[in-house]
Amino acid sequence: MVQSNFAKLLAFDGRTLKRAKNSNGNLVGACKSRGPRQNGEQLEQLTLFKTSSSGIIGVDEVGRGCLSGPVVAAAVMLPQIEKKSFLAEELAELDDSKALNEKQRERLAEIVRAHCYFAIAEASPSEIDQINILQASLLAMRRAIDALLLQIESSPEQLLLLVDGNQKVKGVALDQITVIQGDSHSASIAAASVIAKVYRDRLMFELSGEHPVYNWHTNKGYGSKAHRAAIAEYGVTKWHRLSFRLFDESISS
């Protein structure tokens, strides 16, 4: 029987939490091993609780490369999930949001929202222009993490933060591990990726109704040829990132 992609992502979180527990006595272990792993396929039991126990928070951002709209981050803490449970089956398709189609993302987002602690936060286009896109992405992440921590009862010593990318989030009182391409390795980060993507896509769809010439309902604020042409013809809005290269030089020349 081939294990689902979600099972692989969940196993990654379990192994990461176990290693963190072994290297840091303040972390209470929530991952129980059933003996040595064989050929990398044996799953370790991962137990993440909603209250008063150790667990993982995953954080990710979307919209970093867009010409317009905020950068959006989500932080997610998964509940206890047994690998053969109904919830595990429902989340079997969970993956990096970019690897999923819109219908899959929408369905998975509803499941995550219904069963997980989560928080969503933004950094505005003006903040992006003031502090640059990297720092704005990290700011949105910190806001999402702070909002999530207000919802849960676990103390910071019981939690491990997995951050997508190679930059830690400053100002957060949690042990952190950065994970390159974390949304395709970690269940917690993948869940955050999906939540953030669905939220931002919906936001850009709504903003497109106010500014239809830019086709944000289809390009989501990314620099498509039609989007750049509209900027050249109609100018910019308060949602555009003025520090980005907005104009297609081949059009303006």
Backbone as CSV, one residue per row, in Angstrom:
resi,resn,N_x,N_y,N_z,CA_x,CA_y,CA_z,C_x,C_y,C_z
1,MET,0.850,-1.194,0.000,0.000,0.000,0.000,0.886,1.244,0.000
2,VAL,0.671,2.139,-0.957,1.471,3.346,-1.070,0.964,4.381,-0.073
3,GLN,1.866,4.901,0.733,1.431,5.888,1.702,1.097,7.193,0.993
4,SER,0.115,7.923,1.543,-0.300,9.180,0.936,0.794,10.223,1.096
5,ASN,0.707,11.249,0.263,1.668,12.333,0.368,1.578,12.987,1.738
6,PHE,0.361,13.115,2.261,0.184,13.719,3.571,0.904,12.914,4.646
7,ALA,0.869,11.594,4.544,1.569,10.760,5.526,3.061,11.050,5.508
8,LYS,3.629,11.268,4.345,5.049,11.591,4.237,5.343,12.948,4.865
9,LEU,4.466,13.922,4.610,4.654,15.245,5.192,4.533,15.197,6.711
10,LEU,3.579,14.426,7.179,3.363,14.290,8.612,4.551,13.605,9.282
11,ALA,5.116,12.617,8.603,6.281,11.920,9.140,7.473,12.864,9.261
12,PHE,7.621,13.765,8.301,8.698,14.754,8.370,8.552,15.604,9.620
13,ASP,7.332,16.067,9.896,7.106,16.870,11.092,7.444,16.068,12.346
14,GLY,7.055,14.798,12.345,7.327,13.956,13.501,8.807,13.790,13.755
15,ARG,9.562,13.520,12.711,11.002,13.352,12.858,11.662,14.648,13.311
16,THR,11.190,15.775,12.761,11.765,17.070,13.115,11.511,17.398,14.576
17,LEU,10.293,17.140,15.028,9.967,17.400,16.422,10.764,16.502,17.355
18,LYS,10.961,15.272,16.944,11.723,14.348,17.773,13.173,14.795,17.891
19,ARG,13.765,15.210,16.779,15.147,15.673,16.823,15.271,16.923,17.689
20,ALA,14.283,17.805,17.575,14.316,19.028,18.381,14.195,18.699,19.857
21,LYS,13.352,17.726,20.172,13.183,17.315,21.565,14.486,16.742,22.108
22,ASN,15.159,15.952,21.318,16.399,15.319,21.773,17.531,16.317,21.966
23,SER,17.460,17.430,21.231,18.530,18.420,21.329,18.191,19.554,22.278
24,ASN,16.942,19.603,22.738,16.504,20.689,23.610,15.635,20.108,24.710
25,GLY,16.143,20.101,25.921,15.416,19.500,27.033,14.148,20.229,27.404
26,ASN,13.976,21.490,26.946,12.773,22.229,27.277,11.566,21.787,26.469
27,LEU,11.838,21.137,25.322,10.733,20.680,24.481,10.217,19.347,24.994
28,VAL,8.909,19.271,25.202,8.283,18.013,25.615,8.018,17.202,24.366
29,GLY,8.471,15.956,24.333,8.335,15.148,23.125,6.907,14.768,22.835
30,ALA,6.536,14.874,21.560,5.205,14.452,21.160,5.271,13.406,20.076
31,CYS,6.450,12.946,19.756,6.613,11.953,18.702,7.147,10.663,19.291
32,LYS,6.422,9.599,19.110,6.820,8.307,19.670,7.281,7.382,18.550
33,SER,8.493,6.925,18.644,9.022,6.037,17.626,8.645,4.588,17.937
34,ARG,8.384,3.832,16.899,8.073,2.415,17.051,9.260,1.569,16.605
35,GLY,10.441,1.959,17.038,11.636,1.217,16.652,12.358,1.913,15.530
36,PRO,13.501,1.392,15.132,14.298,2.038,14.088,13.547,2.081,12.763
37,ARG,13.735,3.176,12.039,13.114,3.284,10.722,13.823,2.362,9.747
38,GLN,13.067,1.757,8.850,13.647,0.887,7.837,13.434,1.510,6.465
39,ASN,14.488,1.631,5.709,14.522,2.201,4.360,13.694,3.484,4.205
40,GLY,13.564,4.246,5.290,12.916,5.550,5.221,11.421,5.520,5.068
41,GLU,10.791,4.373,5.079,9.366,4.282,4.811,8.519,4.116,6.067
42,GLN,9.124,3.626,7.147,8.327,3.408,8.348,7.955,4.740,8.976
43,LEU,6.668,4.959,9.226,6.207,6.217,9.788,6.354,6.228,11.293
44,GLU,6.794,7.349,11.808,6.814,7.542,13.247,5.482,8.172,13.645
45,GLN,4.976,7.777,14.795,3.704,8.305,15.266,3.881,9.766,15.652
46,LEU,3.097,10.637,15.060,3.147,12.049,15.404,1.886,12.430,16.134
47,THR,2.022,13.000,17.301,0.867,13.425,18.068,0.971,14.914,18.339
48,LEU,0.097,15.683,17.749,0.041,17.112,17.983,-1.286,17.414,18.669
49,PHE,-1.234,18.054,19.803,-2.444,18.313,20.561,-2.838,19.776,20.453
50,LYS,-4.133,20.027,20.568,-4.612,21.400,20.534,-4.340,22.126,21.842
51,THR,-4.200,21.413,22.952,-3.998,22.077,24.231,-2.955,21.351,25.063
52,SER,-2.239,22.117,25.844,-1.361,21.664,26.921,-0.410,20.525,26.567
53,SER,0.135,20.523,25.384,1.164,19.547,25.045,2.048,20.131,23.965
54,SER,3.117,19.428,23.631,4.042,19.968,22.651,3.519,19.752,21.243
55,GLY,3.975,20.589,20.340,3.537,20.446,18.967,4.265,21.388,18.045
56,ILE,3.894,21.333,16.782,4.547,22.110,15.736,3.595,23.152,15.179
57,ILE,4.123,24.335,14.948,3.429,25.374,14.202,4.167,25.551,12.888
58,GLY,3.447,25.508,11.785,4.032,25.759,10.477,3.620,27.134,9.981
59,VAL,4.528,27.857,9.347,4.213,29.186,8.827,4.759,29.325,7.412
60,ASP,3.970,29.962,6.563,4.363,30.165,5.166,3.717,31.450,4.665
61,GLU,4.264,31.983,3.578,3.703,33.191,2.981,3.421,32.963,1.500
62,VAL,2.530,33.788,0.954,2.235,33.753,-0.479,2.163,35.190,-0.998
63,GLY,2.390,35.333,-2.298,2.275,36.640,-2.931,3.541,37.456,-2.906
64,ARG,4.653,36.807,-2.645,5.914,37.545,-2.537,6.330,38.173,-3.865
65,GLY,6.068,37.501,-4.974,6.522,38.007,-6.264,5.490,38.826,-7.026
66,CYS,4.393,39.164,-6.398,3.324,39.910,-7.081,3.680,41.387,-7.244
67,LEU,3.035,42.014,-8.218,3.190,43.452,-8.411,2.196,44.236,-7.575
68,SER,1.110,43.587,-7.157,0.070,44.275,-6.398,-0.504,43.361,-5.334
69,GLY,-1.139,44.001,-4.358,-1.745,43.263,-3.266,-0.771,43.029,-2.129
70,PRO,-1.289,42.659,-0.959,-0.423,42.404,0.196,0.298,41.075,0.060
71,VAL,1.353,40.902,0.827,1.923,39.580,1.026,1.178,38.993,2.216
72,VAL,0.773,37.743,2.105,-0.088,37.108,3.104,0.628,35.910,3.713
73,ALA,0.564,35.793,5.016,1.158,34.659,5.718,0.094,33.951,6.536
74,ALA,0.286,32.653,6.715,-0.596,31.872,7.580,0.259,31.024,8.503
75,ALA,-0.228,30.843,9.722,0.395,29.949,10.692,-0.636,28.898,11.068
76,VAL,-0.225,27.636,11.099,-1.147,26.528,11.358,-0.561,25.580,12.389
77,MET,-1.396,25.143,13.315,-1.024,24.076,14.246,-2.012,22.942,14.051
78,LEU,-1.526,21.823,13.573,-2.390,20.680,13.304,-2.878,20.040,14.601
79,PRO,-4.067,19.456,14.577,-4.539,18.706,15.741,-3.916,17.318,15.765
80,GLN,-4.280,16.530,16.742,-3.819,15.143,16.778,-4.378,14.411,15.567
81,ILE,-3.513,13.774,14.823,-3.935,13.070,13.609,-3.317,11.682,13.592
82,GLU,-4.136,10.666,13.628,-3.650,9.300,13.465,-3.536,9.006,11.977
83,LYS,-2.503,8.253,11.606,-2.200,8.115,10.182,-3.283,7.391,9.387
84,LYS,-4.147,6.595,10.039,-5.214,5.892,9.315,-6.587,6.473,9.625
85,SER,-6.625,7.677,10.178,-7.884,8.294,10.573,-8.613,8.896,9.378
86,PHE,-9.864,9.239,9.602,-10.659,9.890,8.566,-10.040,11.225,8.178
87,LEU,-9.548,11.976,9.166,-8.939,13.272,8.876,-7.684,13.115,8.028
88,ALA,-6.873,12.114,8.326,-5.685,11.859,7.506,-6.078,11.538,6.067
89,GLU,-7.157,10.789,5.915,-7.638,10.467,4.563,-8.125,11.716,3.840
90,GLU,-8.817,12.598,4.577,-9.324,13.830,3.981,-8.184,14.759,3.549
91,LEU,-7.062,14.682,4.250,-5.925,15.547,3.945,-4.874,14.854,3.080
92,ALA,-5.214,13.723,2.512,-4.243,12.914,1.761,-3.606,13.682,0.609
93,GLU,-4.313,14.642,0.017,-3.782,15.394,-1.119,-2.962,16.610,-0.706
94,LEU,-2.876,16.887,0.579,-2.199,18.101,1.023,-0.773,18.167,0.486
95,ASP,-0.405,19.332,-0.029,0.901,19.531,-0.649,1.160,21.024,-0.729
96,ASP,2.302,21.374,-1.263,2.595,22.763,-1.590,1.421,23.319,-2.395
97,SER,0.906,24.476,-2.008,-0.278,25.031,-2.663,-0.075,25.219,-4.157
98,LYS,1.174,25.469,-4.580,1.450,25.670,-6.007,1.302,24.380,-6.804
99,ALA,1.348,23.242,-6.114,1.230,21.947,-6.790,-0.223,21.474,-6.877
100,LEU,-1.141,22.251,-6.325,-2.556,21.873,-6.288,-3.358,22.785,-7.197
101,ASN,-4.476,22.277,-7.697,-5.363,23.146,-8.458,-6.293,23.893,-7.504
102,GLU,-7.033,24.835,-8.045,-7.878,25.695,-7.206,-8.921,24.895,-6.420
103,LYS,-9.537,23.925,-7.068,-10.550,23.118,-6.398,-9.952,22.340,-5.228
104,GLN,-8.769,21.766,-5.415,-8.103,21.033,-4.340,-7.762,21.957,-3.178
105,ARG,-7.229,23.135,-3.508,-6.862,24.092,-2.450,-8.084,24.519,-1.644
106,GLU,-9.168,24.808,-2.333,-10.381,25.255,-1.645,-10.890,24.175,-0.697
107,ARG,-10.894,22.938,-1.154,-11.394,21.842,-0.326,-10.496,21.616,0.886
108,LEU,-9.196,21.602,0.652,-8.259,21.379,1.745,-8.279,22.527,2.753
109,ALA,-8.436,23.747,2.256,-8.487,24.898,3.155,-9.667,24.804,4.110
110,GLU,-10.800,24.357,3.605,-11.973,24.220,4.464,-11.738,23.169,5.543
111,ILE,-11.064,22.088,5.182,-10.779,21.027,6.164,-9.810,21.525,7.222
112,VAL,-8.753,22.209,6.795,-7.775,22.735,7.744,-8.426,23.754,8.676
113,ARG,-9.239,24.635,8.124,-9.925,25.639,8.943,-10.842,24.991,9.970
114,ALA,-11.453,23.884,9.603,-12.409,23.231,10.494,-11.738,22.447,11.613
115,HIS,-10.505,21.986,11.403,-9.877,21.054,12.350,-8.598,21.571,13.004
116,CYS,-8.105,22.724,12.582,-6.810,23.194,13.072,-6.920,24.583,13.682
117,TYR,-5.978,24.887,14.549,-5.757,26.267,14.933,-4.996,26.933,13.789
118,PHE,-5.442,28.116,13.371,-4.762,28.826,12.301,-4.951,30.324,12.478
119,ALA,-4.073,31.081,11.872,-4.193,32.538,11.839,-3.602,33.033,10.533
120,ILE,-4.171,34.109,10.018,-3.744,34.702,8.755,-3.414,36.167,8.997
121,ALA,-2.343,36.647,8.374,-1.960,38.051,8.533,-1.379,38.576,7.225
122,GLU,-1.322,39.892,7.126,-0.847,40.542,5.907,0.240,41.562,6.221
123,ALA,1.011,41.889,5.189,1.828,43.102,5.173,1.414,43.850,3.918
124,SER,1.110,45.102,4.057,0.505,45.886,2.985,1.514,46.276,1.912
125,PRO,1.027,46.690,0.745,1.946,47.175,-0.291,2.823,48.330,0.193
126,SER,2.269,49.232,0.994,3.086,50.345,1.493,4.172,49.848,2.435
127,GLU,3.882,48.837,3.240,4.901,48.259,4.111,5.969,47.548,3.290
128,ILE,5.551,46.892,2.224,6.507,46.237,1.329,7.459,47.273,0.745
129,ASP,6.913,48.416,0.305,7.746,49.463,-0.272,8.697,50.070,0.762
130,GLN,8.255,50.140,2.011,9.062,50.775,3.053,10.208,49.880,3.541
131,ILE,9.937,48.580,3.687,10.948,47.726,4.344,11.466,46.604,3.456
132,ASN,11.011,46.488,2.238,11.342,45.501,1.209,10.512,44.225,1.395
133,ILE,10.430,43.452,0.353,9.510,42.311,0.326,9.932,41.202,1.292
134,LEU,11.223,40.976,1.458,11.662,39.943,2.395,11.236,40.288,3.814
135,GLN,11.534,41.513,4.245,11.180,41.909,5.609,9.669,41.981,5.798
136,ALA,8.946,42.372,4.751,7.485,42.405,4.843,6.916,40.997,4.957
137,SER,7.519,40.038,4.252,7.084,38.644,4.353,7.284,38.119,5.768
138,LEU,8.440,38.423,6.351,8.722,37.996,7.714,7.816,38.701,8.717
139,LEU,7.470,39.959,8.424,6.542,40.699,9.291,5.163,40.052,9.271
140,ALA,4.681,39.692,8.081,3.381,39.025,7.978,3.405,37.689,8.719
141,MET,4.516,36.959,8.597,4.657,35.697,9.316,4.574,35.920,10.824
142,ARG,5.305,36.930,11.322,5.298,37.187,12.761,3.895,37.544,13.238
143,ARG,3.182,38.332,12.456,1.817,38.698,12.835,0.914,37.470,12.890
144,ALA,1.077,36.569,11.932,0.266,35.350,11.923,0.597,34.468,13.125
145,ILE,1.888,34.332,13.428,2.306,33.516,14.574,1.772,34.104,15.875
146,ASP,1.909,35.415,16.040,1.424,36.075,17.253,-0.080,35.865,17.426
147,ALA,-0.821,35.973,16.316,-2.269,35.784,16.386,-2.625,34.343,16.743
148,LEU,-1.853,33.398,16.225,-2.112,31.987,16.527,-1.822,31.682,17.994
149,LEU,-0.731,32.222,18.515,-0.353,31.942,19.899,-1.407,32.437,20.889
150,LEU,-2.173,33.446,20.503,-3.247,33.937,21.367,-4.391,32.934,21.482
151,GLN,-4.459,31.992,20.533,-5.565,31.038,20.506,-5.278,29.759,21.290
152,ILE,-4.017,29.432,21.476,-3.684,28.119,22.023,-3.168,28.230,23.453
153,GLU,-3.245,27.135,24.186,-2.877,27.121,25.598,-1.443,26.666,25.839
154,SER,-0.812,26.069,24.854,0.556,25.584,25.045,1.506,26.756,25.287
155,SER,2.480,26.553,26.145,3.483,27.585,26.396,4.533,27.534,25.293
156,PRO,5.292,28.632,25.094,6.313,28.646,24.033,7.326,27.514,24.157
157,GLU,7.619,27.081,25.401,8.602,26.011,25.596,8.118,24.677,25.047
158,GLN,6.818,24.552,24.807,6.260,23.294,24.329,6.073,23.273,22.821
159,LEU,6.447,24.350,22.145,6.148,24.488,20.720,7.420,24.643,19.894
160,LEU,7.353,24.119,18.691,8.438,24.265,17.720,7.857,24.914,16.474
161,LEU,8.527,25.943,15.983,8.071,26.658,14.801,8.876,26.216,13.582
162,LEU,8.170,25.772,12.533,8.798,25.447,11.257,8.492,26.569,10.278
163,VAL,9.531,27.182,9.742,9.395,28.337,8.866,9.805,27.957,7.452
164,ASP,8.945,28.227,6.498,9.306,27.953,5.110,10.409,28.913,4.664
165,GLY,11.447,28.380,4.041,12.533,29.217,3.554,13.790,29.083,4.384
166,ASN,14.622,30.108,4.332,15.907,30.054,5.042,16.098,31.199,6.028
167,GLN,15.005,31.922,6.322,15.083,33.048,7.238,14.198,32.810,8.457
168,LYS,14.777,32.945,9.653,13.978,32.830,10.861,13.166,34.106,11.079
169,VAL,12.085,33.977,11.837,11.196,35.105,12.107,11.635,35.764,13.405
170,LYS,12.022,37.024,13.326,12.496,37.742,14.504,11.320,38.134,15.406
171,GLY,11.610,38.223,16.699,10.612,38.705,17.637,9.603,37.673,18.070
172,VAL,9.885,36.402,17.812,8.984,35.322,18.203,9.682,34.457,19.248
173,ALA,9.032,34.255,20.383,9.649,33.512,21.491,9.419,32.011,21.350
174,LEU,9.814,31.469,20.217,9.679,30.039,19.961,10.980,29.507,19.372
175,ASP,11.288,28.254,19.653,12.373,27.599,18.936,11.954,27.454,17.481
176,GLN,12.879,27.760,16.573,12.541,27.763,15.148,13.495,26.885,14.348
177,ILE,12.948,26.291,13.308,13.736,25.571,12.315,13.283,26.044,10.941
178,THR,14.210,26.503,10.116,13.857,26.883,8.754,13.930,25.652,7.857
179,VAL,13.019,25.575,6.898,12.929,24.417,6.008,12.845,24.916,4.565
180,ILE,13.902,24.704,3.798,13.891,25.082,2.385,12.812,24.264,1.672
181,GLN,11.974,24.952,0.894,10.839,24.309,0.217,10.004,23.517,1.223
182,GLY,9.793,24.153,2.365,9.077,23.486,3.441,7.660,23.089,3.102
183,ASP,7.028,23.813,2.172,5.646,23.487,1.829,5.529,22.174,1.065
184,SER,6.640,21.619,0.612,6.607,20.299,-0.017,7.263,19.229,0.858
185,HIS,7.625,19.602,2.103,8.234,18.652,3.030,7.440,18.480,4.323
186,SER,6.860,19.563,4.810,6.209,19.567,6.123,4.698,19.683,6.003
187,ALA,3.970,18.860,6.753,2.507,18.933,6.752,2.025,20.267,7.299
188,SER,2.674,20.741,8.349,2.258,21.992,8.974,2.480,23.183,8.048
189,ILE,3.637,23.227,7.384,3.910,24.319,6.455,3.012,24.219,5.229
190,ALA,2.783,23.011,4.728,1.897,22.840,3.571,0.490,23.338,3.890
191,ALA,0.001,23.030,5.098,-1.324,23.498,5.501,-1.352,25.022,5.535
192,ALA,-0.290,25.636,6.053,-0.217,27.093,6.077,-0.171,27.666,4.668
193,SER,0.541,26.992,3.789,0.635,27.413,2.398,-0.740,27.448,1.729
194,VAL,-1.515,26.408,1.956,-2.843,26.322,1.348,-3.778,27.388,1.920
195,ILE,-3.770,27.541,3.242,-4.629,28.535,3.879,-4.320,29.940,3.365
196,ALA,-3.042,30.275,3.294,-2.639,31.603,2.852,-2.988,31.835,1.385
197,LYS,-2.755,30.827,0.552,-3.026,30.952,-0.884,-4.506,31.159,-1.156
198,VAL,-5.358,30.384,-0.520,-6.797,30.517,-0.739,-7.279,31.883,-0.268
199,TYR,-6.807,32.316,0.884,-7.199,33.627,1.407,-6.786,34.743,0.445
200,ARG,-5.533,34.701,-0.014,-5.052,35.785,-0.861,-5.737,35.775,-2.229
201,ASP,-5.967,34.604,-2.788,-6.655,34.532,-4.076,-8.049,35.139,-3.981
202,ARG,-8.745,34.854,-2.891,-10.082,35.417,-2.699,-10.018,36.932,-2.554
203,LEU,-9.011,37.406,-1.833,-8.842,38.847,-1.662,-8.597,39.528,-2.999
204,MET,-7.716,38.953,-3.815,-7.420,39.563,-5.112,-8.629,39.507,-6.038
205,PHE,-9.450,38.473,-5.901,-10.694,38.394,-6.681,-11.614,39.552,-6.298
206,GLU,-11.716,39.820,-4.991,-12.573,40.921,-4.531,-12.027,42.272,-4.998
207,LEU,-10.720,42.456,-4.900,-10.122,43.717,-5.325,-10.245,43.915,-6.832
208,SER,-10.310,42.819,-7.571,-10.477,42.916,-9.018,-11.815,43.549,-9.375
209,GLY,-12.808,43.336,-8.518,-14.100,43.968,-8.760,-14.035,45.482,-8.666
210,GLU,-13.098,45.981,-7.858,-12.921,47.418,-7.709,-12.004,47.991,-8.794
211,HIS,-11.115,47.170,-9.309,-10.135,47.614,-10.311,-10.070,46.579,-11.441
212,PRO,-11.127,46.446,-12.219,-11.219,45.337,-13.192,-10.193,45.372,-14.315
213,VAL,-9.626,46.538,-14.622,-8.733,46.626,-15.788,-7.446,45.825,-15.593
214,TYR,-7.108,45.507,-14.350,-5.837,44.816,-14.086,-5.963,43.290,-14.074
215,ASN,-7.191,42.793,-14.195,-7.436,41.341,-14.263,-6.859,40.572,-13.069
216,TRP,-6.974,41.157,-11.886,-6.453,40.489,-10.696,-7.200,39.201,-10.372
217,HIS,-8.416,39.072,-10.873,-9.178,37.844,-10.612,-8.546,36.640,-11.300
218,THR,-7.736,36.888,-12.316,-7.051,35.778,-12.996,-5.552,35.753,-12.699
219,ASN,-4.891,36.928,-12.683,-3.432,36.930,-12.463,-3.041,37.053,-10.995
220,LYS,-4.025,37.328,-10.119,-3.806,37.411,-8.659,-2.752,38.448,-8.273
221,GLY,-2.505,39.395,-9.170,-1.543,40.459,-8.878,-0.155,40.196,-9.411
222,TYR,0.064,39.029,-10.006,1.381,38.731,-10.581,1.583,39.535,-11.876
223,GLY,2.817,39.596,-12.340,3.173,40.465,-13.447,2.911,39.881,-14.817
224,SER,1.687,39.537,-15.101,1.340,39.057,-16.442,1.490,40.200,-17.436
225,LYS,1.568,39.845,-18.707,1.708,40.863,-19.748,0.508,41.800,-19.744
226,ALA,-0.698,41.251,-19.552,-1.910,42.068,-19.526,-1.911,43.005,-18.317
227,HIS,-1.423,42.516,-17.198,-1.369,43.361,-15.994,-0.421,44.537,-16.214
228,ARG,0.752,44.261,-16.754,1.715,45.336,-16.997,1.194,46.324,-18.042
229,ALA,0.499,45.820,-19.042,-0.070,46.700,-20.067,-1.118,47.620,-19.456
230,ALA,-1.921,47.096,-18.525,-2.943,47.904,-17.857,-2.302,48.974,-16.990
231,ILE,-1.196,48.650,-16.341,-0.484,49.640,-15.538,0.022,50.771,-16.431
232,ALA,0.573,50.401,-17.594,1.083,51.402,-18.533,-0.034,52.315,-19.024
233,GLU,-1.233,51.760,-19.205,-2.341,52.541,-19.758,-3.103,53.320,-18.687
234,TYR,-3.322,52.696,-17.529,-4.195,53.312,-16.520,-3.459,53.798,-15.277
235,GLY,-2.167,53.496,-15.163,-1.435,53.906,-13.980,-1.561,52.899,-12.851
236,VAL,-1.197,53.325,-11.658,-1.166,52.415,-10.519,-2.276,52.739,-9.527
237,THR,-2.521,51.801,-8.623,-3.490,51.970,-7.547,-2.753,51.920,-6.211
238,LYS,-3.496,52.096,-5.129,-2.886,51.994,-3.797,-2.457,50.570,-3.483
239,TRP,-2.898,49.608,-4.305,-2.560,48.205,-4.068,-1.294,47.786,-4.793
240,HIS,-0.752,48.661,-5.626,0.475,48.324,-6.348,1.717,48.577,-5.489
241,ARG,2.733,47.775,-5.715,3.998,47.890,-4.993,4.937,48.773,-5.813
242,LEU,5.072,50.001,-5.387,5.797,50.976,-6.179,7.293,50.703,-6.232
243,SER,7.804,49.912,-5.308,9.225,49.574,-5.301,9.553,48.446,-6.276
244,PHE,8.528,47.853,-6.894,8.732,46.788,-7.873,8.799,47.379,-9.280
245,ARG,9.372,46.619,-10.204,9.376,47.047,-11.601,8.003,46.742,-12.182
246,LEU,7.199,47.778,-12.330,5.793,47.598,-12.700,5.553,47.638,-14.204
247,PHE,6.410,48.324,-14.928,6.130,48.552,-16.338,6.930,47.604,-17.231
248,ASP,6.286,47.162,-18.287,6.949,46.341,-19.293,7.664,47.299,-20.238
249,GLU,8.985,47.280,-20.205,9.770,48.220,-21.011,9.504,48.079,-22.500
250,SER,9.141,46.885,-22.935,8.857,46.691,-24.352,7.575,47.398,-24.782
251,ILE,6.688,47.634,-23.784,5.431,48.331,-24.091,5.646,49.837,-24.075
252,SER,6.414,50.326,-23.083,6.579,51.767,-22.919,7.574,52.357,-23.925
253,SER,8.426,51.510,-24.510,9.434,52.040,-25.441,8.846,52.282,-26.817
